[in-house]
Amino acid sequence: MRDAITVERLGKRFRLYHADRPWTLHESLLRGFQRLRPAETFWGLREVSFTVKAGRMVGVVGRNGAGKSTLLRLIGGVGRPDEGRVEVYGRVGALLTLGAGFHPELTGRENVFVNGVISGLTRAEVTRRLDSIIDFAELEQYIDRPLRVYSTGMQMRLAFSVATHTQPDLLLIDEVLGVGDYLFQRKCLDRIQQLKANGCAILLVSHEAAVIQSMCDESLWLRKGQLMSHGDSRRVVEEYLADSEAQVHAPAGS
Amino acid sequence: MSPQNATSSRQQWVHLRDVLCVLVSRDFKLRYKRSVMGIAWSLLVPLAQLWVFYVVFHTILPLNIPNFTSFLFIGILPWNWFQTALLMSSGALVDNRDLVKQVGFPVAILPVVAVLSQAIHFLLSLPILAAFLWFDGFRPSLALISFPLVVLVQFVLTLSLSYVFATIQVKFRDIQHLLGIVLFLMFYVTPIFYDSSAIPADIQPLYRANPLVYLIDAYRAILMRGQFPASPALLVVLGSSALILMVGYAIFMRARNRFVEEL
């Protein structure tokens, strides 16, 4: 099986600014351009290496701030790593934020075009897939109404539908499935399985251990920017949960 | 590293074109949605400006410039394009943070979207200018074929500055206000309601450091005198704009990876 992603010794350093860093030229002048430099830096990810084969579904677990979203962004080419490299083979689809470019005043249909093109499709491709996108989102009746009348769940369905219609070779999903209702979540998971069967690799960030354990072929556990383990989902999730559990019981300050 | 290295470069150009189309049309739709007057608003603003300046500099403080309506309108329209495009594009990154963070989105297109949508407003108001010119007795001449070139020079100039300001805005969020003040002052050192020849000879060299002087002189030469514009000056503007464009684009691309963290 061919590789879908190669991540090699990936590192990303974040800059922390002073809490009172001036954000205007006016203030900067008044303070003589003090405090513009970052106060300190920290590694959001460090020495992370792994490969994912095509058609594999990989769960990513870890506490908030462990670097899960940073990892997905770097794989998607948003921002540049400070160390190491990411190699992605083929087209990337992403659901990192709900509906980039969505605007409440535009209709669902107009938003599909904007979001679809922003997600990497051409207009002709969006036109060809439009019916299928609307059909999957179950929004036929609302598609010509402005997005502001949609519920969050409906917006999420539309965004998910567009993202999975980009025929990605790699799909990045960051903790957004929770918005839909149970039935739609099932439908999304089925759709993911279908993409997977066609050779699409999937990276799924989720805090739902059960979803990860039942759906993902393998998992990554990140802690404080480091890859703690990579392998069988059941084992990795157990390790992660055991570690979290240990922290709950550990004496404060450790 | 590019998310789309599997697709051909032709496909990438088609995609870039489509991103441009979709975002420019989104811009238009949002501006005119729920407004009864629709696109007419963008024509009414310059007409109102025209009327005010006409009253001030023809009736109250007469400047005695022949065919003042046409003269004035040729100054107002390119100026408005320049001003609104710069103000809009300086917020291009900060105002579109969801797009900047979108996987596979060509961020460098955002300033182009701003300058292009204002260029379309400019082009849409040209028929009205043509009507004024016709009414004042001007007829199209062969020099008109150089008109698109002047528009192109203005496009490149505006775009080059747009990259610079969009980048600075990420670091200093008040640059848009500052730009507003600079543009307000710049309006008076640009030959909009007066002719550039009215500037005293000893300060002409300084005055002509403003590239818009050459552009508006060129528009007037073409439309009112039927002359080809002074090409060396325009070529200098084009050349220096191209230079700023390269530098501006380079710092923009260098800074774009920081945007993701700072927005």
Boltz contact constraints between the chains, C-beta under 6 A:
constraints:
  - contact:
      token1: [A, 23]
      token2: [B, 173]
      max_distance: 6.0
  - contact:
      token1: [A, 24]
      token2: [B, 172]
      max_distance: 6.0
  - contact:
      token1: [A, 24]
      token2: [B, 173]
      max_distance: 6.0
  - contact:
      token1: [A, 24]
      token2: [B, 174]
      max_distance: 6.0
  - contact:
      token1: [A, 25]
      token2: [B, 172]
      max_distance: 6.0
  - contact:
      token1: [A, 25]
      token2: [B, 174]
      max_distance: 6.0
  - contact:
      token1: [A, 26]
      token2: [B, 174]
      max_distance: 6.0
  - contact:
      token1: [A, 76]
      token2: [B, 103]
      max_distance: 6.0
  - contact:
      token1: [A, 77]
      token2: [B, 3]
      max_distance: 6.0
  - contact:
      token1: [A, 78]
      token2: [B, 101]
      max_distance: 6.0
  - contact:
      token1: [A, 78]
      token2: [B, 103]
      max_distance: 6.0
  - contact:
      token1: [A, 78]
      token2: [B, 260]
      max_distance: 6.0
  - contact:
      token1: [A, 79]
      token2: [B, 257]
      max_distance: 6.0
  - contact:
      token1: [A, 79]
      token2: [B, 260]
      max_distance: 6.0
  - contact:
      token1: [A, 80]
      token2: [B, 257]
      max_distance: 6.0
  - contact:
      token1: [A, 90]
      token2: [B, 6]
      max_distance: 6.0
  - contact:
      token1: [A, 91]
      token2: [B, 4]
      max_distance: 6.0
  - contact:
      token1: [A, 91]
      token2: [B, 6]
      max_distance: 6.0
  - contact:
      token1: [A, 92]
      token2: [B, 3]
      max_distance: 6.0
  - contact:
      token1: [A, 92]
      token2: [B, 103]
      max_distance: 6.0
  - contact:
      token1: [A, 94]
      token2: [B, 103]
      max_distance: 6.0
  - contact:
      token1: [A, 100]
      token2: [B, 98]
      max_distance: 6.0
  - contact:
      token1: [A, 100]
      token2: [B, 99]
      max_distance: 6.0
  - contact:
      token1: [A, 100]
      token2: [B, 102]
      max_distance: 6.0
  - contact:
      token1: [A, 101]
      token2: [B, 99]
      max_distance: 6.0
  - contact:
      token1: [A, 105]
      token2: [B, 30]
      max_distance: 6.0
  - contact:
      token1: [A, 105]
      token2: [B, 33]
      max_distance: 6.0
  - contact:
      token1: [A, 113]
      token2: [B, 22]
      max_distance: 6.0
  - contact:
      token1: [A, 114]
      token2: [B, 22]
      max_distance: 6.0
  - contact:
      token1: [A, 114]
      token2: [B, 26]
      max_distance: 6.0
  - contact:
      token1: [A, 117]
      token2: [B, 18]
      max_distance: 6.0
  - contact:
      token1: [A, 117]
      token2: [B, 19]
      max_distance: 6.0
  - contact:
      token1: [A, 117]
      token2: [B, 22]
      max_distance: 6.0
  - contact:
      token1: [A, 118]
      token2: [B, 102]
      max_distance: 6.0
  - contact:
      token1: [A, 118]
      token2: [B, 105]
      max_distance: 6.0
  - contact:
      token1: [A, 120]
      token2: [B, 104]
      max_distance: 6.0
  - contact:
      token1: [A, 122]
      token2: [B, 14]
      max_distance: 6.0
  - contact:
      token1: [A, 122]
      token2: [B, 15]
      max_distance: 6.0
  - contact:
      token1: [A, 122]
      token2: [B, 18]
      max_distance: 6.0
  - contact:
      token1: [A, 123]
      token2: [B, 18]
      max_distance: 6.0
